[in-house]
Amino acid sequence: MTRAAALLVVLLLGGCSSAGNIVGVIVGAAAGGATANPAIGFGVGVGVAAVSDYALRKVSRSWHQGEQDAIAATAGGLDIGATGAWKVEHSLPLGEEHGHLQIVRAIENPLAPCKQVLFSVEESKEPPAWYSVDICQQQSGWKWASAEPAVERWGFLQ
């Protein structure tokens, strides 16, 4: 699959959990029709579906990690009770989320300084939903303390 085709799949079917299967069926049917061999079409379809699912999961994880890093970086520099605005900009102009956050409390522990943060994601004219997350300071900066969804070690379990 070319880069342009992969980009098209992400753009059109990024939110669809069956996107890989849909692309696999379409490409498999085309390959089976072009070769007049349904076995080749099936094999191509299964391979394309697997690659499409992998690519969509990888892009999704990258976007989620970018959002998490933007929230953690903004919150890391704030004191308890302070509020701020966060925003993420992706390489593709899609899913550029934004919202507000507030530092709720400091979490003292011997491993690293941590904070509890309330944040919103503002997607429409509806009132935003608020979420809670813990962030901790690492050598590379502030990061989410929760494992989901941006921790790479989870692999395909995300």
C-alpha positions as CSV (number, residue, x, y, z in Angstrom):
1,M,0.0,0.0,0.0
2,T,1.4,3.4,-0.9
3,R,1.7,6.3,1.5
4,A,-1.1,8.1,-0.3
5,A,-3.4,5.1,0.1
6,A,-2.5,4.7,3.8
7,L,-3.2,8.4,4.3
8,L,-6.5,8.1,2.6
9,V,-7.5,5.2,4.8
10,V,-6.6,7.1,7.9
11,L,-8.4,10.2,6.8
12,L,-11.6,8.4,5.7
13,L,-11.8,5.6,8.2
14,G,-9.7,6.7,11.2
15,G,-12.6,6.4,13.7
16,C,-13.9,3.1,12.3
17,S,-12.8,-0.1,14.1
18,S,-13.5,-2.1,11.0
19,A,-11.4,0.1,8.7
20,G,-8.7,-2.6,8.1
21,N,-11.3,-5.2,7.3
22,I,-13.1,-2.9,4.9
23,V,-9.9,-2.0,3.1
24,G,-8.9,-5.7,3.0
25,V,-12.2,-6.7,1.4
26,I,-11.9,-4.0,-1.2
27,V,-8.3,-4.7,-2.2
28,G,-8.8,-8.5,-1.9
29,A,-11.8,-8.4,-4.2
30,A,-9.9,-6.2,-6.7
31,A,-6.9,-8.6,-6.6
32,G,-9.1,-11.7,-7.0
33,G,-11.0,-10.1,-9.9
34,A,-7.8,-9.0,-11.6
35,T,-6.1,-12.4,-11.3
36,A,-9.3,-14.5,-11.7
37,N,-8.1,-16.5,-8.7
38,P,-10.1,-16.2,-5.5
39,A,-7.3,-17.7,-3.4
40,I,-4.9,-14.8,-4.4
41,G,-7.7,-12.3,-3.7
42,F,-8.2,-13.8,-0.2
43,G,-4.5,-13.8,0.6
44,V,-4.0,-10.2,-0.6
45,G,-7.2,-9.1,1.3
46,V,-6.0,-10.7,4.6
47,G,-2.5,-9.2,4.2
48,V,-3.9,-5.7,3.4
49,A,-6.3,-5.9,6.4
50,A,-3.5,-6.8,8.8
51,V,-1.3,-4.0,7.5
52,S,-4.1,-1.5,7.6
53,D,-5.1,-2.4,11.2
54,Y,-1.4,-2.0,12.3
55,A,-1.1,1.4,10.5
56,L,-4.3,2.7,12.0
57,R,-3.3,1.6,15.5
58,K,0.2,3.1,15.2
59,V,-1.2,6.5,14.0
60,S,-3.8,6.4,16.8
61,R,-1.3,5.7,19.5
62,S,1.0,8.4,18.2
63,W,-1.9,11.0,18.3
64,H,-2.9,9.9,21.8
65,Q,0.6,10.2,23.0
66,G,0.9,13.7,21.5
67,E,-2.3,14.7,23.3
68,Q,-1.1,13.2,26.6
69,D,2.3,14.9,26.3
70,A,0.7,18.3,25.6
71,I,-1.5,18.0,28.7
72,A,1.4,16.8,30.9
73,A,3.7,19.6,29.6
74,T,1.2,22.3,30.3
75,A,0.2,20.9,33.7
76,G,3.8,20.3,34.8
77,G,4.6,24.0,35.0
78,L,1.5,24.9,37.1
79,D,1.1,25.1,40.8
80,I,-1.7,23.5,42.9
81,G,-5.0,25.2,42.1
82,A,-3.8,26.9,38.9
83,T,-5.6,26.5,35.6
84,G,-4.3,26.5,32.1
85,A,-5.2,25.8,28.4
86,W,-3.6,22.9,26.5
87,K,-3.6,22.3,22.7
88,V,-2.0,19.7,20.5
89,E,-1.1,20.1,16.8
90,H,-0.5,16.9,14.8
91,S,1.5,16.6,11.5
92,L,-1.9,16.1,9.7
93,P,-4.4,18.8,10.4
94,L,-6.9,16.3,12.0
95,G,-7.7,15.6,15.6
96,E,-6.0,18.8,16.8
97,E,-7.6,18.7,20.3
98,H,-7.6,21.4,22.9
99,G,-9.1,22.1,26.3
100,H,-8.4,23.4,29.8
101,L,-6.9,21.9,32.9
102,Q,-6.5,22.5,36.6
103,I,-4.0,21.1,39.1
104,V,-5.9,19.4,41.9
105,R,-3.2,18.3,44.2
106,A,0.4,17.3,44.6
107,I,1.2,13.6,45.1
108,E,4.3,13.2,47.3
109,N,6.2,9.9,46.8
110,P,9.9,9.0,47.0
111,L,10.2,8.1,43.3
112,A,9.2,11.4,41.6
113,P,7.1,14.5,42.1
114,C,3.5,13.9,40.8
115,K,0.3,15.9,40.4
116,Q,-3.3,15.1,40.0
117,V,-4.8,17.0,37.0
118,L,-8.4,17.6,35.9
119,F,-8.6,18.3,32.1
120,S,-11.2,18.8,29.5
121,V,-11.4,18.0,25.8
122,E,-13.4,20.6,24.0
123,E,-14.7,19.1,20.7
124,S,-18.0,20.8,20.0
125,K,-20.4,23.4,21.3
126,E,-21.5,20.9,24.0
127,P,-20.2,21.4,27.5
128,P,-16.8,19.6,27.7
129,A,-16.3,16.4,29.6
130,W,-13.7,16.5,32.4
131,Y,-11.2,13.7,33.1
132,S,-8.7,13.1,35.9
133,V,-5.1,11.9,35.4
134,D,-2.0,11.7,37.4
135,I,1.3,13.0,35.9
136,C,4.8,12.5,37.2
137,Q,8.1,14.3,36.4
138,Q,10.7,12.2,34.6
139,Q,14.1,13.2,33.3
140,S,12.6,14.0,29.9
141,G,9.8,16.1,31.4
142,W,6.3,15.5,32.8
143,K,4.5,12.4,31.6
144,W,1.2,10.6,32.3
145,A,1.5,8.2,35.2
146,S,-1.2,5.9,33.7
147,A,-0.1,3.2,31.3
148,E,-2.9,3.6,28.8
149,P,-2.8,4.3,25.9
150,A,0.6,5.7,25.1
151,V,3.0,3.2,26.7
152,E,4.7,1.3,24.0
153,R,5.3,-1.9,25.9
154,W,1.6,-2.8,25.7
155,G,2.0,-3.3,22.0
156,F,-1.2,-4.7,20.4
157,L,-3.0,-4.8,23.7
158,Q,-3.9,-1.1,23.5
